[in-house]
Amino acid sequence: MNKTRIIIGTSAAGIGAALALRRLSATDSIVCISAEQDVPYNKCFLADYAHGQKGREEIQILTREIAQQKNIELLLGTRVLKIDRNAKAVLLDTHATLSYDTLLIATGASPHVPPIEGMSEQGVFTFHSLADVDAILAYVNHNNVTKAVVIGAGLSGLESADALKSHNVRVTVIECAPRVLCQQVDPASSEFIQEKMHAAGITFLPNTRVQKIISESDRAIGVLTEKDEQLDADLVVCAAGVRPNISLAQEIGLEITRGGIRVDQSMRTSDEHIFAAGDCVVVPNALTGELVNSSMWPDAMQQGMIAAHSMTGQAKSYSGTLPILSSAFFGVKFAACGPMANTLTSDSHLLAREVREGLGLSQILLSSDDLVRGFCLVGDTRDLSLLRRLILTKKPLSRQDLSGGGASPT
């Protein structure tokens, strides 16, 4: 008997699940629901799209035509208002009610917008979705934008600053922490990236908070910091992190822990008919065993595929996430993994080196028996696959295996 599989969300986890479900069953009904109007796309390429390096079609992962060929129904621009666990149904904002045999919650995360006065003014944006980037580019082109302020020096903040710079906008990045990527990388790597920012003509203000958005005629014209410094800006981007979208799960009493939906190794929630995957769940960190939000595209895809197997009674086991952040900005590649922000302990040491005559920086955190606990590669990421493999296999690092030879312990 054919089953109905409903998926809420059309990003990595949702589409990974939908495509896997179709491979597993040729006849089941698959319905993907998304509040976004755009067809599913790869958020990893938003910065490339903002730069103009990739076109809209190049970042799409499931067009309407392919969805139709695979008999996957896309309900875009549609919100799920409520899940009825007893009736096994979802209520949509179109007033339609859809019944399911199994349900996947892949609602992802939303930008965190801090309570700063004036954040709702024209010219203030987040940098999280394709619609966000379209709105930013349109505003830049139609309003003669020459100056911008980016609030936040995490990955999204740096990517948006780099993209705006490519459109001949003078950018200032404001960060409340003392350095860029403060939660992800070691101080030396932060300093290396900050030097690249400076060389690109981007101003960085650490240890600084925004007090309010200054506006005129309901349009942002600058920001006021808590140090009473006023910065002119034709456009403001808020890149202050994200929050998992767990409200639907909370409302129906699914188990929530550490800010995310709790799932087992088959991606099943505390309701046997409901599964969850992607940014809205917490999963074990393969390095520490701690429950974390992985927030990585390949990992979300894998979780979605594992959920699909479980939804069809062909359970596979998810072993946890190895959280590797990667990007490129200011002309350098970047990859980081593990507890690099606060690196050294009594039983660890850091292998540090400049790569290729100062064009890159490699920082590798090792235990006393040379097991890799984490790393940060800036400018030269050739060792990424090697280090990832060594972490997963728990094998010691041999200096000779590193590109360009060994490194200096610190």
C-alpha positions in Angstrom: 0.0 0.0 0.0 1.4 3.4 -1.0 2.3 5.8 1.9 2.3 9.6 2.1 5.6 11.1 3.2 5.5 14.8 4.1 8.6 16.9 4.5 8.6 20.4 6.1 11.6 22.2 4.7 13.4 22.2 1.3 17.0 22.8 2.2 19.7 20.2 2.5 18.0 17.8 4.9 14.6 18.1 3.3 15.7 17.6 -0.3 18.2 14.9 0.7 15.3 13.0 2.3 13.0 13.6 -0.7 15.4 12.3 -3.3 16.3 9.3 -1.1 12.6 8.5 -0.5 12.0 8.4 -4.2 14.9 6.0 -4.8 13.6 3.8 -2.0 10.0 3.8 -3.3 8.7 4.5 -6.8 5.1 4.9 -5.7 4.9 6.6 -2.3 3.5 10.2 -2.3 6.2 12.7 -1.4 5.2 16.3 -0.5 7.8 19.0 0.3 6.5 22.2 2.0 8.5 25.4 2.3 7.8 28.9 3.4 10.3 30.1 0.8 9.1 31.1 -2.6 12.3 30.0 -4.4 12.8 26.4 -5.6 15.3 24.5 -3.4 18.8 25.9 -3.6 22.2 25.3 -2.0 22.8 27.9 0.7 26.5 27.1 0.7 26.7 29.1 -2.6 24.8 32.2 -1.4 28.1 34.2 -1.2 29.1 33.1 -4.7 25.7 34.2 -5.9 26.0 37.5 -4.1 29.4 38.0 -5.8 28.0 37.2 -9.2 30.2 34.2 -9.5 27.3 31.8 -9.8 23.9 32.3 -11.4 20.5 31.5 -10.0 20.2 28.2 -11.9 23.7 27.1 -10.8 22.7 27.0 -7.1 19.4 25.3 -7.6 19.3 21.7 -6.3 15.8 20.7 -7.4 14.0 22.5 -10.1 10.2 22.2 -10.7 10.8 20.2 -13.8 13.0 17.6 -12.0 10.6 17.5 -9.1 7.8 16.8 -11.6 9.8 14.1 -13.3 10.4 12.4 -9.9 6.8 12.9 -8.8 7.8 15.0 -5.9 5.2 17.7 -5.0 6.7 21.1 -4.1 4.5 23.4 -2.1 6.5 26.6 -2.1 5.5 29.8 -0.3 3.5 27.7 2.1 3.7 27.6 5.8 2.8 24.7 8.2 0.7 26.3 10.9 0.2 23.2 13.0 1.0 19.5 13.3 -1.8 17.2 14.6 0.0 14.2 16.0 -3.3 12.3 16.8 -4.7 12.8 13.3 -1.2 12.5 11.7 -1.9 15.6 9.7 -0.5 19.1 9.0 -2.5 22.3 8.7 -1.3 24.7 6.1 -1.7 28.5 5.9 -3.7 27.8 2.7 -6.3 26.2 5.0 -5.6 22.8 3.5 -5.0 19.8 5.7 -2.6 17.0 4.6 -2.4 13.6 6.2 0.8 11.7 6.5 2.1 8.3 7.3 5.5 9.6 8.2 6.6 13.2 8.7 10.1 14.8 8.5 10.7 18.1 10.2 13.6 19.8 8.4 12.8 23.4 9.2 16.4 24.5 9.5 17.3 27.7 11.3 16.5 31.4 11.1 18.7 34.5 11.5 19.0 35.8 15.1 18.1 39.5 15.1 19.2 41.2 18.3 16.9 43.7 20.0 18.6 46.8 18.5 16.5 49.9 18.0 15.8 50.5 14.3 16.3 47.0 13.0 13.0 47.1 11.0 14.0 50.2 9.0 14.5 50.1 5.2 18.1 49.2 4.3 18.6 46.7 7.1 18.9 43.1 6.0 19.9 39.6 7.1 22.2 37.4 5.0 20.6 33.9 5.2 18.4 33.1 2.3 18.3 33.7 -1.5 15.5 36.2 -0.9 17.9 38.1 1.5 20.6 38.3 -1.1 18.2 39.3 -3.9 16.9 42.1 -1.6 20.5 43.3 -0.7 21.6 43.4 -4.3 18.5 45.2 -5.4 18.9 47.8 -2.7 22.6 48.3 -3.6 21.8 48.8 -7.2 18.7 51.0 -6.8 20.0 53.2 -3.9 23.5 54.1 -4.9 24.9 52.3 -1.8 28.5 53.2 -1.2 28.9 52.5 2.5 27.7 49.4 4.6 28.0 48.2 8.1 27.9 44.4 8.8 27.0 43.5 12.4 28.8 40.2 13.3 32.1 38.7 12.3 31.1 35.1 12.0 31.0 33.2 8.7 27.9 34.9 7.4 29.2 38.3 8.4 32.6 37.8 6.7 30.9 36.4 3.6 28.5 39.2 3.3 31.3 41.8 3.8 33.3 40.2 1.1 30.3 40.1 -1.3 29.5 43.8 -0.6 33.1 44.7 -1.2 32.9 43.1 -4.7 30.1 45.6 -5.5 32.4 48.5 -4.7 30.8 49.2 -1.3 33.0 50.4 1.6 32.4 48.0 4.4 32.8 48.2 8.2 32.4 45.0 10.2 31.4 45.4 13.8 31.9 42.6 16.3 31.3 42.4 20.1 34.0 39.8 20.5 37.7 40.8 20.4 38.4 39.1 17.1 36.7 37.5 14.0 35.4 34.0 14.2 36.0 34.1 17.9 34.0 30.9 18.6 35.6 28.9 15.8 39.3 29.6 15.4 42.4 30.3 17.4 43.8 33.8 17.8 46.6 33.4 15.3 44.1 32.4 12.6 41.8 35.3 13.5 44.7 37.7 13.1 45.6 36.2 9.7 42.1 36.7 8.5 41.9 40.2 9.9 45.1 41.1 8.0 43.4 39.9 4.8 40.3 42.0 5.6 42.5 45.1 6.1 44.3 44.4 2.8 40.9 44.2 1.1 40.0 47.7 2.4 37.5 46.4 5.0 37.4 48.1 8.4 37.1 45.9 11.5 35.8 47.1 14.8 36.2 44.5 17.6 34.8 44.8 21.1 32.1 47.0 19.8 28.3 46.7 20.1 25.6 48.5 18.0 23.2 50.5 20.2 20.8 51.6 17.5 20.3 52.0 13.7 20.2 55.6 12.8 17.5 56.4 10.2 16.0 59.2 8.2 12.6 59.0 6.6 12.4 55.3 7.7 15.6 54.5 5.9 18.9 53.5 7.6 21.7 56.0 7.3 24.1 54.7 9.8 24.6 53.0 13.2 25.4 54.3 16.7 27.7 52.1 18.8 27.6 51.8 22.5 30.8 53.8 22.5 28.6 56.7 21.1 30.5 56.5 17.8 28.3 57.2 14.8 29.1 55.3 11.5 27.5 56.3 8.3 26.0 53.5 6.3 23.6 53.3 3.3 23.0 49.7 4.2 23.2 47.5 7.3 23.6 43.7 7.3 22.8 41.8 10.5 24.8 38.6 10.7 24.4 37.8 14.4 24.1 34.1 14.1 21.1 31.8 13.7 18.5 30.0 15.9 17.0 26.5 15.1 13.4 26.6 14.0 11.8 24.3 16.6 8.5 26.0 17.4 6.4 23.4 15.5 8.1 20.6 17.4 7.8 22.4 20.7 4.1 23.0 20.2 3.3 19.3 19.8 5.5 18.2 22.7 8.4 16.6 20.9 11.5 16.2 23.1 13.7 19.3 22.9 17.2 19.5 24.4 20.1 22.0 24.1 18.0 24.2 21.8 17.2 21.5 19.2 14.9 18.6 18.5 16.2 15.4 20.0 16.5 12.4 17.6 17.9 8.9 17.9 20.4 7.3 15.5 17.7 6.8 12.9 16.7 10.5 13.1 13.4 9.5 14.8 11.9 12.0 17.3 10.0 11.1 20.4 7.0 10.4 18.2 7.5 7.2 16.2 5.9 8.7 13.1 7.9 11.9 13.1 11.5 12.3 12.1 13.8 15.4 12.1 17.0 16.4 10.4 19.2 19.4 9.6 19.8 22.6 11.5 16.7 22.1 13.8 18.1 19.0 15.5 20.9 18.2 17.9 23.2 15.3 17.2 26.3 13.9 18.8 29.6 15.6 18.0 31.9 12.8 16.8 34.9 14.5 18.6 33.3 15.1 22.0 30.0 13.1 22.1 28.3 16.4 23.1 24.9 17.1 21.5 25.3 20.0 19.1 23.6 21.7 16.1 25.8 20.6 13.2 24.7 23.4 10.8 26.6 21.9 7.9 25.2 21.2 4.4 26.7 17.8 3.7 25.8 16.6 7.2 22.2 17.8 6.9 22.0 15.9 3.5 23.2 12.8 5.2 20.8 13.1 8.1 17.9 13.6 5.6 18.9 10.4 3.7 19.1 8.4 6.9 15.7 9.7 7.9 14.3 8.6 4.6 15.5 5.1 5.1 14.0 5.1 8.6 10.7 6.5 7.3 10.4 3.5 5.0 11.4 0.9 7.6 14.9 0.5 6.3 16.7 2.0 9.2 20.3 3.1 9.0 22.4 4.4 11.9 23.7 8.0 12.1 27.1 8.1 13.8 27.3 11.8 14.6 28.7 14.9 13.1 32.2 16.1 12.6 31.6 19.8 12.5 33.9 21.3 9.8 33.3 24.9 8.9 34.6 25.9 5.4 34.3 29.0 3.3 36.3 31.5 1.3 36.6 35.2 1.7 39.0 38.1 1.1 40.9 35.9 -1.4 41.6 33.0 1.0 40.1 29.6 1.6 39.1 28.6 5.2 38.4 25.4 7.0 38.1 24.8 10.8 37.1 21.9 13.0 37.2 21.2 16.7 37.8 23.3 19.9 40.2 25.8 18.3 38.9 29.0 19.9 40.4 27.9 23.3 43.1 25.6 22.1 45.7 24.4 24.6 45.1 22.2 27.6 47.6 20.3 29.8 47.5 17.3 27.5 47.5 19.0 24.1 49.8 21.0 21.9 49.5 23.1 18.8 51.3 22.5 15.5 51.6 25.8 13.8 53.2 26.9 10.5 53.0 29.4 7.8 52.3 27.8 4.4 53.8 28.7 1.1 55.8 31.7 2.2 53.1 33.4 4.3 50.2 32.8 1.9 48.5 30.5 4.4 48.3 29.5 8.0 47.9 26.0 9.4 47.1 25.3 13.0 46.6 21.7 14.1 45.6 20.8 17.7 47.1 17.5 18.8 46.7 15.4 21.9 49.8 14.2 23.8 49.8 11.0 21.6 49.5 13.0 18.3 45.8 12.4 17.7 44.2 15.3 15.9 41.6 17.1 18.1 41.0 20.0 15.8 42.5 22.3 13.1 42.2 25.6 11.4 43.5 26.0 7.8 43.5 29.5 6.3 44.7 30.2 2.8 45.8 26.7 2.1 43.3 23.9 2.8 45.1 21.0 1.1 45.4 19.0 4.3 41.6 19.2 5.0 40.8 15.6 3.8 43.8 14.1 5.6 43.0 15.8 8.9 39.3 14.9 8.6 40.2 11.2 8.0 42.7 11.2 10.9 40.0 12.5 13.3 37.4 9.9 12.2 39.9 7.0 12.2 41.6 8.2 15.4 45.0 7.6 13.9 48.0 9.8 14.9 49.3 12.5 12.6 52.6 11.9 10.8 54.3 15.3 10.1 55.6 13.9 6.8 52.0 13.5 5.5 51.3 17.2 5.7 51.5 19.2 2.4 54.8 20.9 2.4 56.3 18.8 5.2 56.2 19.2 9.0 55.2 22.1 11.3 56.5 23.7 14.4 55.0 22.8 17.8 54.0 25.7 20.1 
